[in-house]
Amino acid sequence: MIVQEYGRMLDTSEWSPIIDELLQGQHFVITTHENSDGDGLGSEVALATVLQALGKQVRIVNPTEVPPNYLFLKKLYPITLFDNKSEEAIQELSLCDVVILLDANLRDRMGKLWPHVGFSKELGALKILCIDHHLEPEDFADVMVCESFASSTGELVYGLVYALQERLSRELFTPEVAEALYVSVMTDTGSFRFPKTTPYVYKLAGDLVSKGADPSEIYDRIYNSLTAPALKLLGAALSAITILDDGDISWLFISQDMLKATGSKLFDTDLIIRYLLSVPSVRIAVLMVEMQDGRTKASFRSRGDIYVNQLAKKYGGGGHMNAAGCLFQFSSDRAQKVLLDDVREFLKNYSEKSLS
């Protein structure tokens, strides 16, 4: 497992364990975490396109559907939604010799796919590769590259493609690969404004533009394509935001009733959390969403050196220092009470440590 603490581009030798498996494997399934985002989806499409160009059989199979504002990526490479009743998807998982998990470093993030992947792994006929940039990886993959310094998984896949090019002495970047990777990097850097947007990231983005990515068109497709239900949900959500504890905490709970009333879906909540951190005094923003099965999804954002991934970890989640999430296995009423108490205690402990 390769884990780095500082920013740099991996060299070809560091990518060699991954490259060896990519060149030896023949039938690949690429997947990402539940409730996929631009980084996971863009990385999948880019890597699948490259492997297909190398003559490999590649399918992208995801545990949850693609959000509407990322559907254009399916035109670059097909993405299959996994369903326990889908014989095609189950067959793909049973026949492949390599599964690649992108943008997640915990096996449970595969959701419904993991039981099938885990079973094939136990039979000894399957290799699992993982490429990610989140903190505190779980040791479940045969080969894992988890670089917490990276701005995005797309940044890492970009380096991997260059390493493959060097190994094979052939050009692998195409306009489609460049577009997919630009989606990854742009979205996970918050349009190049988050702390991990290093000078290298700007150079990377410029290189992708030179290879065919269109920044204006990509931004417009992702951020200017809200559906009517999503817009209705945003309006309802903004009016329900609560600011607590003298402005330290912003809080929003979205119920199933709110989703049904606006005709929106779970992925429509993803763009809302940015508004929770828009008040300058807020140090931690919390978005909770009631799931159809009664569980509660929680997303956290923070300012400065407040490690909200530690808060998420308490409930089996994880993520970045300033952006993390988890899934509560109990009712939303209980989850809201428990989490609010924990957030307050978490901030109190952080403040005490800062003063000591």
MIMARLUM-861015 format. One record per residue: x, y, z of N, C-alpha, C in turn; residue in one letter. Coordinates in steps of 0.05 Angstrom, whole numbers, plus 5000, padded with zeros to 4 digits. Atoms other than C-alpha are relative to their C-alpha. Layout:
N
XYZXYZXYZa ...
This chain:
356
501749765000500050005000501850255000m 498549755001502750694982498350225012i 501449784988500651265027502050235003v 498249774998503851955021498850225016q 501049794983503252555066500450284987e 499549745012505353105017499549994970y 500850005028503853324947502349964981g 498150055021507653054888498849814980r 500950195020506752644825501549745004m 498750254997508151904833501649934975l 498550085024513551634787499149734990d 500850255013512851034742500549765017t 499450244983516150554791497949975022s 502050014978511050734845497349904989e 502450105012505450584796500349714990w 499550265012508649924775498249785010s 501850214991504449464821497350014987p 502649965013498049754792500249934970i 499750045029500649754720500449714994i 499650285005502849034725497349855000d 502650134999495848824745498250084976e 501649915023492649254690500949864975l 499050135024497048934637499549705000l 500450294999496148224662497049934999q 502950065000488548264672498850024972g 501350005025483848154615497150105002q 502849934997476748254641499750165026h 500149814977475648864686497250095005f 502349854991469949144726501050245016v 499249764985470949864749497650105014i 502249894984466650154804500950235017t 499449784982466250734852498049985023t 501650014976462650894917497050064994h 502849945002455150944928499650304997e 500649715004451951614909502450134986n 497649915014457351734858500150294994s 499649725006460252414844501850034976d 498549945024464252754790502849875000g 497350114999470952504815500049704994d 500250295004468951764819499249944971g 501050055027465151784753502050074978l 498049925020470352164714502449825000g 497750184999475951724739499349734988s 500850255012472051104720500050014969e 500349975029470551344650502850024987v 497349965011477751564638501649745000a 498450254999480950914662498849784983l 501350205017475750474626500850054971a 499349935028477150844561502949924993t 497250075004484650754569500449694998v 499750305000484050004585498849884976l 501350115025479349884527501950054976q 498049945022484550214481502349805001a 497950204998489449694507499049724994l 501150265008484849134484498849845022g 501250144977481848964552496950014998k 502949994996474648784566499350155025q 500449834977472049324612497150085002v 502749904994465349464644500150175025r 500449834976463550024692497349915012i 502450094986458549754743499950155027v 500249844976456250224798497649925018n 502150084981452050104861497650185000p 502249825001447650714850500050154974t 500349875026445051104791501750254997e 498549765006448751664757498250255003v 501649754997446252364778499650134973p 500749895027442852734720502250194989p 498149815010448253274715502649874991n 497750145009453452734701499349794978y 500950205020449452324650501650034974l 498549975025453652614593502549835000f 497650175000459452184617499349724989l 500850265011455351564597500349994970k 499549995029456151804525502949944993k 497150055004463651744533500649705005l 499650284994463251044564497549905014y 502550104987457150614584500549945030p 499950054972455750564658497549845008i 502250184992451549984685499350045029t 500949984972447350054748499749725010l 500150274989448249444792497349965014f 502550084987441949094815500249715006d 499850284992441548444854498349824982n 501750155018436248234803501150004971k 498949975027440648424743502049774995s 498250235006443547774716502550094985e 497749915016448048164668502150115018e 498049874981451348574724501349795018a 499050214983452047964769502049824984i 498250165017455147574711502650144995q 497649845004460048134698501949975024e 498450024975462448104770501149725004l 499150274996462947344769502149924980s 498250075021466847314704502650165000l 497649835002471847884713502349895017c 497750094985478847754738501350235017d 499049774984480148464765497750195005v 501849784993475648954802501650235009v 498649764992478049664808498050195014i 501649814985475050104862501450284999l 498949735003476050854849498550195019l 501049784984475051444896498649905026d 500950104974473651024958502149805010a 498050184989478250645005498949825022n 501450184981473150255047498349814983l 501450195017470249615018497050035001r 502949974998463249765044499050234983d 500949795017463050385000499149894973r 501050135025461849894942497049945002m 502950054996454849804972499349714992g 501150265007450949234940502049824984k 498150155015456949024898501849835018l 497950134984461348824957499549715006w 500450294995458048154975500849834976p 499350155024459047924903503050014995h 497149975003466148194899501449845021v 498850144978467847914967499949694996g 500350285005465147224947502049904979f 498050075021469347204883502850015010s 497349984988475347434923500749765017k 499650234983474446864972500749754984e 499550225018474546374914502950004989l 497249985008481546624899500550074971g 499749965029480246804826499850304993a 500549715006479547564833502250175013l 498249804989484448134843498450265005k 501349744995482048784875502150225001i 498249775000485549434859498450245011l 501349774989484050094893501850254996c 498649745003486050814875498250215012i 501649824985483751354922501750225012d 498549784988485651994958498850095027h 501249944974481651975023501849905023h 498450084976484451895093499349735010l 500450254985485151255133498849774984e 500950225017484650705081499749735015p 500350274989482150005098501649814983e 498350185014486849445079498549754990d 501650225012482449005034500849944972f 499350045029485449074964502749854997a 497550135007490948664932502250224995d 498249785005494149314908498450265005v 501449744995492150004935502050224998m 498549755000494850684919498150215011v 501749804987491751174968501750245008c 498349764997494851864965498350235011e 501749804987491652335015500750294992s 499349735008495452934988498650094974f 501149945027491952884920497450165002a 502549845000486353374904497649834993s 502250165011482252824872501149734992s 499250265012482452104848500750054971t 499449945027482452404779502950094996g 497249925001489152724794501949764999e 498450254999491952034810499849844974l 500350155025488951704749501550144977v 498449845019492052264707502949915000y 497250084997498852074734500449714991g 499950285008497351334723500149974969l 500150015030495751454649502750084989v 497449925009502351814640502049785006y 498250224994505951234675499649774981a 500650205020502450744629501250074973l 498949915025504551154569503049955000q 497250034998511751134593500849704998e 499550295001511550384604499749884972r 500850125025508350234537501150154975l 499049835022511450794495497950054979s 502149935018504850984465498150215012r 501849794991499851554469497349885009e 502550114990493751394512498050225006l 501949784995490652084524498550054974f 501849925022484752234479498350235011t 501849794990479752814482498049905021p 501950124982474952344517501249955028e 498550044974480052154571500450275014v 499549744989481852884580497450125012a 502649904990474453084588499249875026e 500850154976473052544639501750085024a 498349934978479152714681499750295008l 500549724993477653464678497550015018y 502450024983470753294707500849935028v 499150094974474152924764501350225016s 498349804986479153464782498450255006v 501649764995474454054773498049975022m 502150034980468853774815501149965028t 499050064974473153514872501850225012d 498649774990477054164878498150245004t 501949794997470554564881500550224979g 499349825022472254874813502650155007s 497349904995479454974834500250215022f 499949814978478255334900500549885027r 499550134975479254814954503050005007f 497249984991485754784995502049834985p 498150175014488854214956500450074970k 499649915027488654604891502850124998t 497249925001496254634884500750114972t 499149915026500154954827500149764980p 500050235017500854244800497349944989y 502750055009493354174796499250194977v 500649815022492854804753501549924974y 498550095023498354534707498649764988k 501550245009494553874703497550084984l 502449915013488154234685500650124972a 499249885025491654634631500849794980g 499250225018494653994602497549864989d 502550135009487653674599498550174980l 501349825019484954284564501449994973v 498550025025490554234513499549744986s 500550275012488653504502497049974992k 502750015010481353674487497750055019g 502249944981477453824551499150294996a 501249735004472754424544499050095027d 500749924972472454774613497250135001p 502649864999466455214596497749814996s 502250195005462154654568499749815023e 500250194978463854174624498850135025i 501249864977462254684678497050044996y 502849955006455754864644498349745003d 501450254998453654134639499549915029r 500250104973454953994712498550195019i 501049824981452954624748497650174991y 502249845011447854954702497949814988n 501950195011443454344691498149895022s 501950094979438954314753497349934988l 502750085007432453944743498050175016t 502149854986425854274764499749895029a 500250104973425253794824502350085018p 497749934984432353944846499950295008a 500349714993430954694843497950045022l 502049984979424654604884501149915027k 498850104976428554204935501950205012l 498149794990433954744939498550225014l 501549794987428655264954498949925027g 501150104975425454845008502349975021a 497850054982432254675038501150265011a 498949744991434755395041498350125022l 501749894980428755595081500049845026s 500050184976429855015130502750005014a 497350004987437255145146499850145027i 499849884973438555285220502950065007t 497349924990444555665248499949985030i 500050064971446355425318502550095014l 497749954983451055585375501650254992d 498749745007452556315359501350004973d 499050005027453756165287502149794994g 497950205004458755585296499149774982d 501050245014454255045266497750084982i 502449985017449655045206498949724996s 501350274997444654475205497649994981w 502450035017439654205155499349704999l 501050275002435453575156498049994977f 501950045023431953345092498649735004i 501650244995426352845104499149884973s 501250135023423252345056497550164991q 502349855008417052775058500850244983d 499049775016421053375032500849914972m 499250115026423952944976497549944983l 502550075014417052684957498450254991k 501649755006413753374960501250154976a 498749865022418853654911500649824976t 499550195022419353034868502949954995g 497150035004426853014879501149735010s 498750254992431752444892502450065017k 497849974982437552314938502350164988l 497749875012442852554889499550304996f 500649715003439253234884500950155025d 499149874976441653374955502950085000t 497149974999449053374936500950294997d 499249725005449254104913499250195023l 501049834979445954364976502050075021i 498249974977451454285027501850254997i 498249765003455654844996498750255012r 501449764989450355345020500250005031y 499950024971451055095092502650135011l 497549894991458255345095500450294990l 499749735012456856015062499950225021s 500049804978455856375129502850015012v 497249994992462756625149500649905028p 499550094972461956455223500049705003s 500450294997460255725210502649854999v 497650175000465755235229499549724991r 500850275009462054585217497150024988i 502650025013456254475168499249714999a 501050274999451853865174497549984983v 502450065015446953595123499249715005l 501050264995442753005142497649944981m 502150075019438252635093498849735008v 501450254993433052105111499949834975e 500050195022433851495067497349854998m 502550155003428051075040499849775019q 500150234982430050495084500050075030d 500149914973429750925147502750085012g 497449914991437251025155500450304994r 499549715004440351725154502850054990t 497449935012445951975110500850285011k 499149744990450152535141502550084985a 497749895014455052985104501050245017s 498849794984459953455139501950174983f 498049825011463954055117501150175022r 498849844979468754475158501950204989s 498049805007473455065157502649945015r 497450014986480855085174500949725004g 498950264994484054495208498249835018d 502050164985477654185236499549744984i 500050265014478153445218497349865003y 502750124997470853255206500049714991v 499950295005473152585179500149835025n 500050134974474352405252497249975011q 502850014992467152565266498549784985l 501350215017464852125208500949725007a 498950264994469451565228498649875024k 501350114976465751485294497649834992k 502350155009459851225254500549834975y 499350185022463650805204500450144973g 499649865024464551355153502950104997g 497349895004470551765130499950224980g 499949795020472952255079502550175003g 497849814999477352875077500050155027h 499949844976479553345132497650195002m 502149805000474353865111497449914987n 502450105013469253425076499849705005a 500350284993466752755102497149935002a 502850094997460552335112499849735012g 500550264988457351725144497149934996c 502750105002451051315146499249885026l 501050104975447151225210498149764995f 501550245003444050535218497450005017q 502449984985438150795258498350244991f 502049805009432251285253501150284999s 499149725003433052005233499650165025s 500549854976430052265298502349955020d 497850074982435351895339502650114989r 497549915013440852065289500450305004a 499849714997439352815293500950075029q 499449944972439652825369502949925007k 497450104993445852395375502250174986v 497949865015449652765321500350295009l 499849734991448053465345501650025026l 498550014975450653285414503049954994d 497250075006456952985383501450234986d 498749775013458253585338500750215020v 499549804980457754055397502449915017r 497850104984462453615438502650004983e 497750015018467153545378501250294998f 499149735002467554305370501250105026l 499049924974468554405444502849895004k 497350124997474453925445502050124982n 498249875019477454245384500850285010y 499449744990476954935415501949995024s 498250034977480254695479502849934992e 497450075009485954385441501450234987k 498949775013486955015401501150205019s 499249814980487555425464502349905017l 498050114983492254945499502850024988s 
